[in-house]
Amino acid sequence: MSRLSEIGAHVFLFFLVFGMSATVDIPRMKKQMRNRAALLIGIAMQFIILPFVGFVVVKICKLSSPLGITLLVVTSSPGGSYSNWWCSLFNAELALSVTMTGLSTALSVIMLPVNLTIYVASIYDSDVVQSLNWFSLILSLVVVITGIVSGVLCSAWRNSSRFNLRANQMGNVAGIGLVVYSALVSSSSEDASLWSQDASFYIGVAMPAIFGVLIASQLASRANLEKPERVAVAVEACYQNTGIATSVAISMFSGADQATAIGVPLYYGICEMVILAIYCLASWKMGWTKAPADENICTVITTSYEVETARMDSPNAIEVVHGQDDEQVFTQTNEGYKVDEGQFHETSNAERISENKLPVEDKELI
């Protein structure tokens, strides 16, 4: 991957994370930051269970160093930013997803090198550990953390449902753009040897994603988390930041070994997409998400129930109607929904601060 390709991938990654983070309702995120059960489950999955599953797979399948090291990087990485996109798309608890992604990414600055050092050294020679490109690892983490922090701060600063909706749309566009961009970059390279491996490769690489969803769902259910929170935890546990592994494979290996190593995050990405698509669709139909189970699928994936739910929790609940040039906000009354005239006079926190009208407790958020 050329330097230009790396920059392009990081740009799409930033706007994806920024858009999803700026969608989150700040009070809901503050609530999720106190959701100890969910956060502890996420930390245990990301930094204890999945890395160990990856280690077991590498040992049992006796994967070569290009395959084994790259798989260990995948299972030791923090939750991928697409986990936020999946939660937004199928209306799981997005606030929890963003919180978990931010927390796991921050902790991974320490835990990722620790896990890699322990497991790689347990299987391969010490020279292999020293050849890891730590700069590529840290750079991807910095991009994700910057996107989360800036998105949350902008959401608090603007304090606008319209801004949340626009940010969500931008994040979705960036997410699709990153998928297309990654596919174009991959197709422009030489054969990645993805479909020339033996059966143990395909089964072994898929195992962490499958175990991640199953174990996380079970732990979240036993912790009596709300159903949309259970879906968010499972998605976070399954979806790893494969971009980090791709960077490591490109920077650490060359020639045939590089082509082989790149196949690991590529195939894992396919597995997690298929697994999460099935899991999220099943969760929606079971009533585990914020979207109505009997709603049309096109409406579900194009509507941000995160914004709508936040408004429904307020005294003047509202409904946001999509599919028009300008979204309309409706106030819920006993007679039904009526156009909310207040939307045309919505004031951001930035404007309130300039007029010195923002309460002290709200200033702490920004």
C-alpha positions as CSV (number, residue, x, y, z in Angstrom):
1,M,0.0,0.0,0.0
2,S,1.5,3.4,-1.0
3,R,1.7,6.3,1.3
4,L,-1.2,8.0,-0.6
5,S,-3.4,4.9,-0.1
6,E,-2.7,4.9,3.6
7,I,-3.6,8.6,3.9
8,G,-6.9,8.0,2.0
9,A,-7.8,5.1,4.2
10,H,-7.1,7.1,7.4
11,V,-9.2,10.0,6.0
12,F,-12.3,7.8,5.4
13,L,-11.7,6.1,8.8
14,F,-11.6,9.5,10.6
15,F,-14.9,10.7,9.1
16,L,-16.6,7.4,9.7
17,V,-15.7,7.6,13.4
18,F,-16.4,11.3,13.6
19,G,-19.9,10.9,12.1
20,M,-20.9,8.0,14.3
21,S,-19.6,9.7,17.4
22,A,-21.3,13.0,16.6
23,T,-24.6,11.2,16.3
24,V,-24.6,10.2,19.9
25,D,-26.8,11.9,22.4
26,I,-24.4,13.2,25.1
27,P,-26.7,12.4,28.2
28,R,-27.0,8.8,26.9
29,M,-23.3,8.5,26.4
30,K,-22.7,9.8,30.0
31,K,-25.1,7.1,31.1
32,Q,-23.3,4.4,29.2
33,M,-19.9,5.5,30.7
34,R,-21.4,4.3,34.0
35,N,-22.5,1.0,32.5
36,R,-19.8,-1.0,34.2
37,A,-21.2,-4.4,33.3
38,A,-21.2,-3.7,29.6
39,L,-17.8,-2.0,29.6
40,L,-16.2,-4.8,31.7
41,I,-17.6,-7.4,29.3
42,G,-16.2,-5.5,26.4
43,I,-12.8,-5.1,27.9
44,A,-12.6,-8.8,28.8
45,M,-13.7,-9.8,25.3
46,Q,-11.2,-7.5,23.5
47,F,-8.1,-8.0,25.6
48,I,-8.5,-11.4,27.3
49,I,-10.8,-13.8,25.5
50,L,-10.3,-13.0,21.8
51,P,-6.5,-12.8,22.0
52,F,-6.5,-16.2,23.7
53,V,-8.8,-17.6,21.1
54,G,-6.5,-16.3,18.4
55,F,-3.5,-17.9,20.2
56,V,-5.3,-21.3,20.4
57,V,-6.2,-21.2,16.7
58,V,-2.6,-20.4,15.7
59,K,-1.3,-23.3,17.8
60,I,-3.9,-25.9,16.8
61,C,-3.8,-25.0,13.1
62,K,0.0,-24.5,13.1
63,L,-0.2,-21.4,11.0
64,S,3.0,-20.0,9.4
65,S,4.4,-16.8,10.8
66,P,2.7,-14.5,8.1
67,L,-0.7,-16.0,8.8
68,G,-0.3,-16.5,12.6
69,I,1.2,-13.1,13.4
70,T,-1.4,-11.3,11.4
71,L,-4.3,-13.3,13.0
72,L,-2.9,-12.5,16.5
73,V,-2.8,-8.8,15.5
74,V,-6.5,-9.0,14.4
75,T,-7.6,-10.7,17.7
76,S,-5.5,-8.4,19.8
77,S,-6.7,-5.2,18.1
78,P,-9.5,-2.9,19.6
79,G,-13.0,-2.9,18.2
80,G,-13.2,-1.7,14.7
81,S,-14.9,1.6,13.8
82,Y,-17.4,-0.3,11.6
83,S,-18.8,-1.7,14.8
84,N,-20.3,1.8,15.3
85,W,-21.6,1.7,11.8
86,W,-23.3,-1.7,12.3
87,C,-24.9,-0.5,15.5
88,S,-26.1,2.7,13.8
89,L,-27.4,0.8,10.7
90,F,-29.4,-1.7,12.7
91,N,-30.2,0.6,15.6
92,A,-28.5,-1.1,18.5
93,E,-27.2,1.0,21.4
94,L,-24.9,3.4,19.5
95,A,-23.9,5.4,22.5
96,L,-22.6,2.3,24.2
97,S,-20.9,1.2,21.0
98,V,-19.0,4.5,20.6
99,T,-18.1,4.4,24.3
100,M,-16.7,0.9,24.1
101,T,-14.8,1.7,20.9
102,G,-13.2,4.7,22.5
103,L,-12.4,2.8,25.7
104,S,-10.9,-0.2,24.0
105,T,-8.9,1.9,21.6
106,A,-7.4,3.9,24.4
107,L,-6.6,0.8,26.4
108,S,-5.2,-0.9,23.3
109,V,-2.3,1.5,23.2
110,I,-0.9,-0.6,26.1
111,M,-2.8,-3.9,25.8
112,L,-2.2,-4.6,22.1
113,P,1.6,-4.5,22.3
114,V,1.4,-6.6,25.6
115,N,-0.8,-9.3,24.1
116,L,1.2,-9.4,20.9
117,T,4.5,-9.7,22.7
118,I,3.2,-12.5,25.0
119,Y,1.5,-14.6,22.3
120,V,3.9,-14.1,19.4
121,A,6.9,-14.8,21.7
122,S,5.2,-18.0,22.8
123,I,4.9,-19.3,19.3
124,Y,7.6,-17.7,17.2
125,D,11.2,-16.5,17.5
126,S,12.1,-13.3,19.3
127,D,13.2,-11.7,16.0
128,V,9.6,-11.8,14.8
129,V,8.5,-9.6,17.7
130,Q,11.2,-7.1,17.1
131,S,10.2,-6.8,13.4
132,L,6.6,-5.6,14.2
133,N,5.8,-2.1,12.9
134,W,4.6,-0.4,16.1
135,F,4.3,3.0,14.4
136,S,1.5,1.7,12.0
137,L,-0.3,0.2,15.0
138,I,-0.3,3.4,17.0
139,L,-1.1,5.7,14.1
140,S,-4.4,3.8,13.4
141,L,-5.3,4.1,17.1
142,V,-4.6,7.8,17.1
143,V,-6.9,8.3,14.1
144,V,-9.8,6.5,15.9
145,I,-9.3,8.3,19.2
146,T,-9.2,11.7,17.5
147,G,-12.4,11.0,15.5
148,I,-14.3,9.9,18.7
149,V,-13.2,12.9,20.8
150,S,-13.8,15.5,18.1
151,G,-17.2,13.9,17.2
152,V,-18.4,13.9,20.8
153,L,-17.2,17.4,21.5
154,C,-19.0,18.7,18.3
155,S,-22.2,16.9,19.4
156,A,-22.1,18.6,22.8
157,W,-21.1,22.0,21.2
158,R,-23.9,22.1,18.6
159,N,-26.6,20.4,20.8
160,S,-28.7,20.1,17.7
161,S,-30.8,17.1,16.4
162,R,-30.3,18.4,12.9
163,F,-26.5,18.3,13.4
164,N,-26.8,14.7,14.8
165,L,-28.8,13.6,11.7
166,R,-26.3,15.2,9.3
167,A,-23.4,13.7,11.1
168,N,-25.0,10.2,11.0
169,Q,-25.5,10.6,7.3
170,M,-21.9,11.7,6.8
171,G,-20.6,8.7,8.9
172,N,-22.7,6.3,6.8
173,V,-21.3,7.8,3.5
174,A,-17.8,7.6,4.9
175,G,-18.4,4.0,6.0
176,I,-19.5,2.9,2.5
177,G,-16.7,4.9,1.0
178,L,-14.1,3.1,3.1
179,V,-15.5,-0.3,2.0
180,V,-15.3,0.7,-1.7
181,Y,-11.9,2.3,-1.3
182,S,-10.5,-0.7,0.5
183,A,-11.8,-3.0,-2.2
184,L,-10.3,-0.9,-4.9
185,V,-6.9,-0.8,-3.2
186,S,-7.0,-4.6,-2.6
187,S,-8.0,-5.4,-6.2
188,S,-5.2,-3.3,-7.5
189,S,-2.6,-5.4,-5.7
190,E,-1.3,-8.8,-6.7
191,D,-3.0,-12.0,-5.8
192,A,-3.4,-12.1,-2.0
193,S,-3.5,-15.9,-1.9
194,L,-6.8,-15.7,-0.1
195,W,-8.5,-18.6,-1.8
196,S,-5.4,-20.9,-2.0
197,Q,-5.2,-21.9,1.7
198,D,-6.2,-25.2,3.3
199,A,-9.4,-25.7,5.2
200,S,-7.8,-25.1,8.6
201,F,-7.1,-21.5,7.6
202,Y,-10.8,-20.7,6.7
203,I,-12.2,-22.4,9.8
204,G,-9.5,-21.1,12.2
205,V,-9.7,-17.4,11.1
206,A,-13.5,-17.4,11.3
207,M,-13.5,-18.9,14.9
208,P,-12.7,-15.7,16.8
209,A,-15.6,-13.8,15.2
210,I,-18.0,-16.6,15.9
211,F,-16.9,-17.1,19.5
212,G,-16.9,-13.3,20.0
213,V,-20.6,-13.0,19.1
214,L,-21.7,-16.1,21.0
215,I,-19.7,-15.5,24.2
216,A,-20.5,-11.7,24.4
217,S,-24.2,-12.3,23.8
218,Q,-24.3,-14.9,26.6
219,L,-22.3,-12.7,29.1
220,A,-24.5,-9.6,28.2
221,S,-27.7,-11.6,28.8
222,R,-26.5,-12.9,32.1
223,A,-25.6,-9.3,33.1
224,N,-29.2,-8.4,32.4
225,L,-28.2,-5.6,30.0
226,E,-30.9,-4.0,27.9
227,K,-31.5,-5.8,24.6
228,P,-30.0,-3.0,22.4
229,E,-27.0,-3.0,24.7
230,R,-26.6,-6.7,24.3
231,V,-26.4,-6.3,20.5
232,A,-23.9,-3.5,20.8
233,V,-21.7,-5.6,23.1
234,A,-21.8,-8.6,20.7
235,V,-21.0,-6.4,17.7
236,E,-18.1,-4.8,19.5
237,A,-16.7,-8.2,20.5
238,C,-16.9,-9.5,17.0
239,Y,-15.8,-6.6,14.9
240,Q,-12.1,-6.0,15.1
241,N,-10.0,-3.3,13.6
242,T,-8.7,-5.2,10.6
243,G,-7.1,-2.1,9.2
244,I,-4.3,-2.3,11.9
245,A,-3.6,-5.9,10.9
246,T,-3.5,-4.9,7.2
247,S,-1.0,-2.2,8.0
248,V,1.2,-4.6,9.9
249,A,1.0,-7.2,7.1
250,I,2.1,-4.7,4.5
251,S,4.9,-3.1,6.6
252,M,6.3,-6.3,8.1
253,F,6.2,-8.8,5.2
254,S,7.2,-8.7,1.6
255,G,6.7,-10.7,-1.6
256,A,4.7,-13.9,-1.3
257,D,4.6,-13.7,2.5
258,Q,3.0,-10.2,2.3
259,A,0.3,-11.5,-0.1
260,T,-0.4,-14.4,2.2
261,A,-0.6,-12.2,5.4
262,I,-3.0,-9.7,3.8
263,G,-5.4,-12.5,3.2
264,V,-6.0,-12.9,7.0
265,P,-7.6,-9.5,7.7
266,L,-9.3,-9.6,4.3
267,Y,-11.0,-13.0,5.0
268,Y,-11.7,-12.1,8.7
269,G,-13.4,-8.9,7.4
270,I,-15.6,-11.0,5.1
271,C,-16.4,-13.4,8.0
272,E,-17.4,-10.6,10.4
273,M,-19.6,-8.9,7.9
274,V,-21.5,-12.1,7.1
275,I,-21.8,-13.1,10.8
276,L,-22.9,-9.6,11.9
277,A,-25.4,-9.2,9.1
278,I,-27.1,-12.4,10.1
279,Y,-26.8,-11.6,13.9
280,C,-28.2,-8.0,13.5
281,L,-31.0,-9.1,11.3
282,A,-32.0,-11.8,13.8
283,S,-31.7,-9.4,16.7
284,W,-33.9,-6.9,14.9
285,K,-36.6,-9.5,14.2
286,M,-36.4,-10.7,17.9
287,G,-37.0,-7.1,19.1
288,W,-33.5,-6.6,20.5
289,T,-32.9,-3.3,18.7
290,K,-34.5,0.1,18.9
291,A,-36.2,-0.4,15.5
292,P,-39.7,-1.9,15.4
293,A,-39.5,-5.6,14.5
294,D,-42.3,-5.2,12.0
295,E,-40.9,-2.2,10.2
296,N,-39.7,-2.3,6.6
297,I,-36.0,-3.2,6.4
298,C,-35.3,-0.2,4.1
299,T,-36.8,2.1,6.7
300,V,-34.9,0.5,9.5
301,I,-31.4,0.9,7.9
302,T,-32.1,4.4,6.7
303,T,-33.6,5.8,9.9
304,S,-31.5,6.9,12.9
305,Y,-33.5,5.7,15.9
306,E,-30.7,6.8,18.1
307,V,-31.7,10.4,17.6
308,E,-35.4,9.6,17.7
309,T,-35.1,7.6,20.9
310,A,-33.2,10.4,22.6
311,R,-36.0,12.8,21.8
312,M,-38.7,10.3,22.9
313,D,-37.0,10.2,26.3
314,S,-37.4,13.9,26.7
315,P,-40.7,15.6,27.9
316,N,-41.5,16.7,24.4
317,A,-40.9,13.6,22.4
318,I,-40.5,14.0,18.7
319,E,-40.3,12.0,15.5
320,V,-37.8,12.6,12.7
321,V,-39.1,11.9,9.2
322,H,-36.4,11.0,6.6
323,G,-36.5,10.9,2.8
324,Q,-37.2,14.5,2.2
325,D,-35.0,17.4,1.3
326,D,-35.2,18.8,4.9
327,E,-36.0,16.5,7.8
328,Q,-39.1,17.6,9.7
329,V,-39.3,17.3,13.5
330,F,-42.8,16.5,15.0
331,T,-43.9,17.0,18.6
332,Q,-45.9,14.1,20.0
333,T,-49.2,15.2,21.5
334,N,-52.4,13.5,22.6
335,E,-53.9,14.3,19.2
336,G,-51.0,12.8,17.3
337,Y,-47.8,14.3,15.9
338,K,-47.6,18.0,15.0
339,V,-44.8,20.0,13.4
340,D,-42.4,21.2,16.1
341,E,-42.1,24.9,15.5
342,G,-39.1,25.0,17.9
343,Q,-37.0,23.2,15.4
344,F,-36.9,26.4,13.3
345,H,-35.5,28.3,16.3
346,E,-33.1,25.6,17.6
347,T,-30.1,27.2,19.3
348,S,-26.7,25.5,19.6
349,N,-24.5,25.5,22.7
350,A,-22.0,27.7,20.8
351,E,-24.7,30.4,20.4
352,R,-25.8,30.0,24.0
353,I,-22.3,30.4,25.3
354,S,-21.8,33.6,23.3
355,E,-25.0,34.9,24.9
356,N,-24.0,33.6,28.3
357,K,-27.2,31.5,28.5
358,L,-25.8,28.0,28.9
359,P,-26.3,26.4,32.3
360,V,-23.1,25.7,34.2
361,E,-23.7,21.9,34.3
362,D,-24.0,21.8,30.5
363,K,-20.7,23.8,30.1
364,E,-18.9,20.8,31.7
365,L,-19.8,18.6,28.7
366,I,-17.9,20.8,26.3
